[in-house]
Amino acid sequence: MDTWLKESRKRADSAHHVVPIRSGVLWSEALMRQSMPPSTADPDTSRPNRIPPDVPRNMHDSYCELLLPFASSPELLEQYINASGGIRTGMLMEHLDSLAGGIAYKHMLGPGVEVLSKDQGFYMVTASVDRLDMLAPLYPVRDMRLSGQVIHTGRSSMEVAVRMEALEKDGREQTIMLGRFFMVCRDAKTHKAAPVNPLKLSTPEDKQLFALGETHKDRRRLRTSVSLDRLPPTSLEAEELHSLFLHVHQKVFGGYLMRLAYELGFANAELFTGCHVLFVSLDCISFAKPVPIGSILRLSSHILHTTSSEQFPGLIHVGVQANVVDVATGKEQTTNDFRFTWCTDHNIPLTRKVVPKTYKGPCGERLGFSEELLQRTLTSKTY
């Protein structure tokens, strides 16, 4: 996938690499504008002339990138340094989620879009983060480039592939992380599924990436069928699934939750191992419910599994669960489940083991860690 993405990037117009962002506004002002007629709410947010959703888009037209000049900007680097002197990987994950959203909007609105108005007629939601793999060490002395593009589209969904590269002073580039985000499109008024522009496959690399997306789509369907014990959802369950996307405005940004979960899981892994750990992969993030701004959020972390391999003498699989707490009743609702894998630094073997307490995993599958997941984690580069 890395090679195909590099070839696709060469065809992207460098003038359109910018990530489209929303124009800034205070939340109090946003609430006030909601009660105004559309013509007076904001004169600068008229809906752009969007290409009809049945017109195909080139895959490279959605390409976006974000440069983090750590090597040349000590002030910026200071914001990302953790207690161990490394980069706060959770913050980079938050950026990747934001990048994936910008890429999704660029696919819908066209490569020239730079600022997102407040009335697009649709909105994009991160349905899941299918996979994030760390492929090389993350040293804080190099500039970093975060980039990505759409590689697959369905009727109302798309898959966004993201990359994180280290830029050496001699011009060389090294891929540090690869990941995939699954985005869905919803109508801004009805909150029902809205169509997305299909992809135009013009090169062999485009066809390979699209075929990869088809494989990932089949895998998601299989995972869903397993989590439902191979039974179709009832009408009540289907209604519940639909309601997940009814309210997205004034909700906590998913990338922020991912950063909190990463940092909690990282602390748990270090406490469990008694040594410094390195990030290996992220797998199976489900966004079960939106998190309203102002909620009380409880995050809990558990060591789910430990193992070893020739490449990694100590692997620690950590699950983090995010629950929204109802202050009045004390009841909690799970909004997110996260899966992370770390390895012990300096090839230190594990001295502690965990014993499974339950049969069902936090992502709904029958076993906490399937053979496929373990194999994907150990190889890291399987997509």
VEXPATI-539215 format. One record per residue (C-alpha): residue in three letters; x, y, z. Coordinates in nm, 3 decimals. Layout:
BEGIN
R residu      xx      yy      zz
R    ala       X       Y       Z
...
END
This chain:
BEGIN
R residu      xx      yy      zz
R    met   0.000   0.000   0.000
R    asp   0.284   0.239   0.082
R    thr   0.431   0.208  -0.269
R    trp   0.094   0.261  -0.441
R    leu   0.023   0.569  -0.229
R    lys   0.361   0.720  -0.322
R    glu   0.284   0.676  -0.691
R    ser  -0.059   0.830  -0.649
R    arg   0.085   1.132  -0.466
R    lys   0.303   1.215  -0.768
R    arg  -0.012   1.287  -0.971
R    ala  -0.164   1.521  -0.711
R    asp  -0.147   1.894  -0.783
R    ser   0.096   2.045  -0.531
R    ala  -0.114   2.362  -0.522
R    his  -0.401   2.160  -0.372
R    his  -0.214   1.975  -0.096
R    val  -0.367   2.195   0.175
R    val  -0.606   2.032   0.422
R    pro  -0.951   2.199   0.420
R    ile  -1.045   2.331   0.764
R    arg  -1.351   2.483   0.922
R    ser  -1.357   2.858   0.981
R    gly  -1.313   2.923   1.352
R    val  -1.608   3.038   1.564
R    leu  -1.686   3.041   1.936
R    trp  -1.928   2.770   2.047
R    ser  -2.158   3.032   2.202
R    glu  -2.174   3.218   1.871
R    ala  -2.241   2.893   1.685
R    leu  -2.540   2.821   1.913
R    met  -2.675   3.172   1.857
R    arg  -2.647   3.138   1.479
R    gln  -2.847   2.815   1.485
R    ser  -3.158   3.016   1.576
R    met  -3.109   3.267   1.291
R    pro  -3.241   3.233   0.936
R    pro  -2.980   3.085   0.700
R    ser  -2.945   3.413   0.509
R    thr  -2.844   3.610   0.821
R    ala  -2.660   3.347   1.024
R    asp  -2.328   3.404   0.850
R    pro  -2.283   3.591   0.519
R    asp  -1.953   3.414   0.456
R    thr  -2.079   3.057   0.478
R    ser  -2.284   3.017   0.162
R    arg  -2.294   2.662   0.035
R    pro  -2.033   2.600  -0.238
R    asn  -2.130   2.475  -0.581
R    arg  -2.065   2.108  -0.519
R    ile  -2.019   1.872  -0.810
R    pro  -2.312   1.625  -0.822
R    pro  -2.238   1.310  -0.617
R    asp  -2.266   1.085  -0.925
R    val  -1.964   1.248  -1.096
R    pro  -1.648   1.035  -1.047
R    arg  -1.341   1.184  -0.878
R    asn  -0.976   1.104  -0.939
R    met  -0.819   0.925  -0.645
R    his  -0.527   1.168  -0.623
R    asp  -0.761   1.473  -0.617
R    ser  -0.833   1.407  -0.249
R    tyr  -0.464   1.404  -0.150
R    cys  -0.379   1.626   0.150
R    glu  -0.070   1.670   0.360
R    leu   0.034   1.837   0.684
R    leu   0.396   1.926   0.763
R    leu   0.528   1.923   1.121
R    pro   0.876   2.087   1.110
R    phe   1.015   1.942   1.433
R    ala   1.378   1.967   1.318
R    ser   1.361   2.338   1.235
R    ser   1.110   2.460   1.496
R    pro   1.208   2.397   1.862
R    glu   0.893   2.581   1.971
R    leu   0.671   2.334   1.786
R    leu   0.872   2.036   1.906
R    glu   0.826   2.149   2.267
R    gln   0.448   2.105   2.229
R    tyr   0.486   1.740   2.126
R    ile   0.762   1.612   2.357
R    asn   0.663   1.360   2.623
R    ala   0.829   1.286   2.957
R    ser   1.065   1.032   2.796
R    gly   1.195   1.278   2.539
R    gly   0.996   1.125   2.253
R    ile   0.700   1.243   2.049
R    arg   0.349   1.225   2.195
R    thr   0.210   0.967   1.954
R    gly  -0.143   1.025   2.078
R    met  -0.130   1.383   1.948
R    leu  -0.017   1.258   1.608
R    met  -0.313   1.016   1.606
R    glu  -0.543   1.309   1.674
R    his  -0.391   1.489   1.374
R    leu  -0.439   1.180   1.156
R    asp  -0.809   1.166   1.244
R    ser  -0.847   1.535   1.159
R    leu  -0.652   1.481   0.837
R    ala  -0.881   1.192   0.736
R    gly  -1.184   1.417   0.785
R    gly  -1.032   1.690   0.571
R    ile  -0.952   1.437   0.297
R    ala  -1.311   1.311   0.302
R    tyr  -1.445   1.664   0.257
R    lys  -1.196   1.735  -0.022
R    his  -1.317   1.424  -0.208
R    met  -1.673   1.556  -0.184
R    leu  -1.607   1.925  -0.258
R    gly  -1.314   1.909  -0.500
R    pro  -0.935   1.948  -0.482
R    gly  -0.943   2.329  -0.470
R    val  -1.139   2.358  -0.143
R    glu  -0.941   2.510   0.146
R    val  -1.204   2.631   0.395
R    leu  -1.519   2.441   0.490
R    ser  -1.833   2.652   0.526
R    lys  -2.087   2.579   0.798
R    asp  -2.361   2.474   0.556
R    gln  -2.237   2.202   0.324
R    gly  -2.564   2.013   0.310
R    phe  -2.381   1.704   0.440
R    tyr  -2.128   1.606   0.702
R    met  -1.863   1.337   0.736
R    val  -1.830   1.106   1.038
R    thr  -1.543   0.877   1.136
R    ala  -1.721   0.543   1.167
R    ser  -1.409   0.348   1.264
R    val  -1.031   0.344   1.259
R    asp  -0.959   0.011   1.097
R    arg  -0.585  -0.001   1.151
R    leu  -0.276   0.202   1.244
R    asp   0.071   0.044   1.230
R    met   0.403   0.189   1.343
R    leu   0.659   0.072   1.086
R    ala   0.973   0.251   1.209
R    pro   1.098   0.432   1.522
R    leu   0.963   0.783   1.579
R    tyr   1.258   1.013   1.650
R    pro   1.183   1.378   1.738
R    val   1.477   1.523   1.542
R    arg   1.324   1.504   1.195
R    asp   1.049   1.692   1.017
R    met   0.730   1.485   0.980
R    arg   0.476   1.482   0.699
R    leu   0.125   1.350   0.752
R    ser  -0.061   1.276   0.429
R    gly  -0.340   1.065   0.283
R    gln  -0.615   1.023   0.025
R    val  -0.936   0.835  -0.046
R    ile  -0.867   0.483  -0.178
R    his  -1.218   0.332  -0.184
R    thr  -1.578   0.450  -0.199
R    gly  -1.913   0.286  -0.144
R    arg  -2.260   0.432  -0.181
R    ser  -2.233   0.658   0.124
R    ser  -1.893   0.568   0.267
R    met  -1.525   0.592   0.187
R    glu  -1.195   0.456   0.311
R    val  -0.911   0.700   0.370
R    ala  -0.551   0.580   0.381
R    val  -0.309   0.793   0.584
R    arg   0.071   0.795   0.606
R    met   0.325   0.952   0.839
R    glu   0.674   1.006   0.697
R    ala   1.003   1.129   0.840
R    leu   1.184   1.376   0.613
R    glu   1.563   1.348   0.632
R    lys   1.794   1.645   0.569
R    asp   1.940   1.472   0.264
R    gly   1.596   1.454   0.100
R    arg   1.521   1.091   0.183
R    glu   1.178   0.994   0.312
R    gln   1.095   0.712   0.553
R    thr   0.744   0.585   0.615
R    ile   0.681   0.575   0.990
R    met   0.313   0.489   1.013
R    leu   0.032   0.365   0.789
R    gly  -0.336   0.366   0.875
R    arg  -0.693   0.344   0.748
R    phe  -1.002   0.543   0.848
R    phe  -1.356   0.445   0.750
R    met  -1.573   0.754   0.691
R    val  -1.947   0.781   0.633
R    cys  -2.148   1.066   0.479
R    arg  -2.477   1.192   0.626
R    asp  -2.733   1.445   0.507
R    ala  -2.718   1.756   0.729
R    lys  -3.097   1.785   0.757
R    thr  -3.226   1.428   0.765
R    his  -2.909   1.270   0.913
R    lys  -2.961   0.975   0.681
R    ala  -2.701   0.827   0.450
R    ala  -2.592   1.067   0.175
R    pro  -2.424   0.957  -0.150
R    val  -2.053   1.016  -0.208
R    asn  -1.875   1.070  -0.538
R    pro  -1.741   0.746  -0.685
R    leu  -1.376   0.702  -0.775
R    lys  -1.229   0.715  -1.123
R    leu  -0.962   0.442  -1.150
R    ser  -0.715   0.569  -1.410
R    thr  -0.388   0.390  -1.321
R    pro  -0.279   0.041  -1.210
R    glu  -0.196   0.184  -0.866
R    asp  -0.549   0.321  -0.834
R    lys  -0.694  -0.020  -0.918
R    gln  -0.468  -0.192  -0.665
R    leu  -0.566   0.051  -0.389
R    phe  -0.936   0.017  -0.471
R    ala  -0.909  -0.363  -0.468
R    leu  -0.743  -0.337  -0.127
R    gly  -1.036  -0.128  -0.009
R    glu  -1.276  -0.397  -0.131
R    thr  -1.086  -0.652   0.078
R    his  -1.112  -0.429   0.384
R    lys  -1.486  -0.382   0.323
R    asp  -1.536  -0.759   0.313
R    arg  -1.333  -0.793   0.633
R    arg  -1.551  -0.536   0.810
R    arg  -1.862  -0.724   0.702
R    leu  -1.719  -1.050   0.829
R    arg  -1.622  -0.894   1.161
R    thr  -1.972  -0.755   1.197
R    ser  -2.129  -1.092   1.123
R    val  -1.908  -1.257   1.385
R    ser  -1.991  -0.997   1.648
R    leu  -2.361  -1.058   1.586
R    asp  -2.312  -1.435   1.610
R    arg  -2.386  -1.458   1.237
R    leu  -2.745  -1.337   1.287
R    pro  -2.891  -1.035   1.103
R    pro  -2.983  -0.737   1.320
R    thr  -3.343  -0.699   1.429
R    ser  -3.540  -0.390   1.331
R    leu  -3.476  -0.249   1.678
R    glu  -3.101  -0.305   1.642
R    ala  -3.101  -0.149   1.295
R    glu  -3.278   0.158   1.437
R    glu  -3.020   0.179   1.715
R    leu  -2.735   0.165   1.462
R    his  -2.897   0.439   1.260
R    ser  -2.932   0.662   1.567
R    leu  -2.554   0.660   1.616
R    phe  -2.521   0.933   1.357
R    leu  -2.824   1.147   1.438
R    his  -2.639   1.404   1.648
R    val  -2.282   1.497   1.560
R    his  -2.258   1.873   1.601
R    gln  -2.137   2.001   1.939
R    lys  -1.977   1.661   2.005
R    val  -1.628   1.582   2.126
R    phe  -1.379   1.535   1.840
R    gly  -1.299   1.166   1.791
R    gly  -0.928   1.231   1.747
R    tyr  -0.916   1.393   2.091
R    leu  -1.071   1.081   2.245
R    met  -0.817   0.869   2.061
R    arg  -0.533   1.075   2.208
R    leu  -0.670   1.041   2.563
R    ala  -0.712   0.665   2.516
R    tyr  -0.361   0.628   2.377
R    glu  -0.199   0.814   2.665
R    leu  -0.395   0.615   2.926
R    gly  -0.311   0.285   2.755
R    phe   0.054   0.383   2.726
R    ala   0.073   0.458   3.100
R    asn  -0.093   0.123   3.180
R    ala   0.149  -0.068   2.955
R    glu   0.451   0.096   3.121
R    leu   0.317   0.028   3.470
R    phe   0.253  -0.335   3.378
R    thr   0.595  -0.396   3.221
R    gly   0.802  -0.173   3.448
R    cys   0.995  -0.038   3.148
R    his   0.958   0.198   2.853
R    val   0.734   0.067   2.573
R    leu   0.710   0.150   2.202
R    phe   0.391   0.178   2.000
R    val   0.337  -0.103   1.747
R    ser  -0.022  -0.084   1.620
R    leu  -0.380   0.023   1.679
R    asp  -0.667  -0.205   1.585
R    cys  -1.045  -0.213   1.614
R    ile  -1.163   0.131   1.724
R    ser  -1.542   0.141   1.732
R    phe  -1.731   0.469   1.773
R    ala  -2.047   0.341   1.935
R    lys  -2.199   0.672   2.044
R    pro  -2.114   1.042   2.007
R    val  -1.981   1.221   2.316
R    pro  -2.157   1.554   2.387
R    ile  -1.931   1.842   2.487
R    gly  -1.952   1.893   2.864
R    ser  -2.000   1.524   2.942
R    ile  -1.822   1.348   3.225
R    leu  -1.608   1.085   3.058
R    arg  -1.461   0.784   3.235
R    leu  -1.176   0.603   3.060
R    ser  -1.060   0.266   3.188
R    ser  -0.766   0.061   3.064
R    his  -0.694  -0.312   3.087
R    ile  -0.407  -0.534   2.983
R    leu  -0.582  -0.783   2.754
R    his  -0.305  -1.009   2.632
R    thr   0.073  -1.054   2.638
R    thr   0.286  -1.252   2.399
R    ser   0.628  -1.257   2.233
R    ser   0.790  -1.325   1.897
R    glu   1.134  -1.325   1.741
R    gln   1.089  -0.961   1.643
R    phe   0.925  -0.851   1.969
R    pro   1.033  -1.029   2.292
R    gly   0.752  -0.852   2.474
R    leu   0.414  -0.755   2.320
R    ile   0.141  -0.597   2.532
R    his  -0.216  -0.567   2.399
R    val  -0.415  -0.301   2.584
R    gly  -0.786  -0.221   2.569
R    val  -0.924   0.121   2.665
R    gln  -1.295   0.180   2.714
R    ala  -1.456   0.526   2.722
R    asn  -1.787   0.566   2.907
R    val  -2.013   0.871   2.942
R    val  -2.142   0.909   3.298
R    asp  -2.495   1.034   3.371
R    val  -2.449   1.264   3.670
R    ala  -2.809   1.230   3.785
R    thr  -2.830   0.851   3.785
R    gly  -2.465   0.745   3.790
R    lys  -2.529   0.514   3.494
R    glu  -2.261   0.478   3.227
R    gln  -2.283   0.422   2.852
R    thr  -1.989   0.297   2.648
R    thr  -1.907   0.537   2.366
R    asn  -1.574   0.402   2.239
R    asp  -1.357   0.091   2.252
R    phe  -0.988   0.115   2.164
R    arg  -0.723  -0.152   2.099
R    phe  -0.351  -0.075   2.119
R    thr  -0.036  -0.286   2.100
R    trp   0.299  -0.185   2.249
R    cys   0.632  -0.367   2.269
R    thr   0.901  -0.348   2.535
R    asp   1.193  -0.120   2.450
R    his   1.553  -0.251   2.417
R    asn   1.427  -0.608   2.356
R    ile   1.340  -0.657   2.723
R    pro   1.139  -0.980   2.772
R    leu   0.816  -0.979   2.970
R    thr   0.825  -1.114   3.323
R    arg   0.451  -1.084   3.386
R    lys   0.162  -1.259   3.211
R    val  -0.213  -1.209   3.209
R    val  -0.486  -1.473   3.224
R    pro  -0.813  -1.410   3.029
R    lys  -1.102  -1.325   3.258
R    thr  -1.381  -1.328   2.996
R    tyr  -1.443  -1.508   2.667
R    lys  -1.578  -1.211   2.471
R    gly  -1.340  -0.940   2.349
R    pro  -1.413  -0.566   2.383
R    cys  -1.474  -0.530   2.008
R    gly  -1.745  -0.796   2.008
R    glu  -1.560  -1.090   1.859
R    arg  -1.585  -1.433   2.018
R    leu  -1.220  -1.451   2.122
R    gly  -1.025  -1.168   2.279
R    phe  -0.745  -1.206   2.022
R    ser  -0.798  -1.410   1.709
R    glu  -0.512  -1.579   1.528
R    glu  -0.560  -1.335   1.240
R    leu  -0.523  -1.032   1.468
R    leu  -0.211  -1.173   1.632
R    gln  -0.058  -1.245   1.293
R    arg  -0.138  -0.894   1.171
R    thr   0.015  -0.745   1.483
R    leu   0.334  -0.949   1.457
R    thr   0.390  -0.869   1.091
R    ser   0.287  -0.503   1.128
R    lys   0.291  -0.441   0.753
R    thr  -0.007  -0.658   0.654
R    tyr  -0.287  -0.448   0.494
END
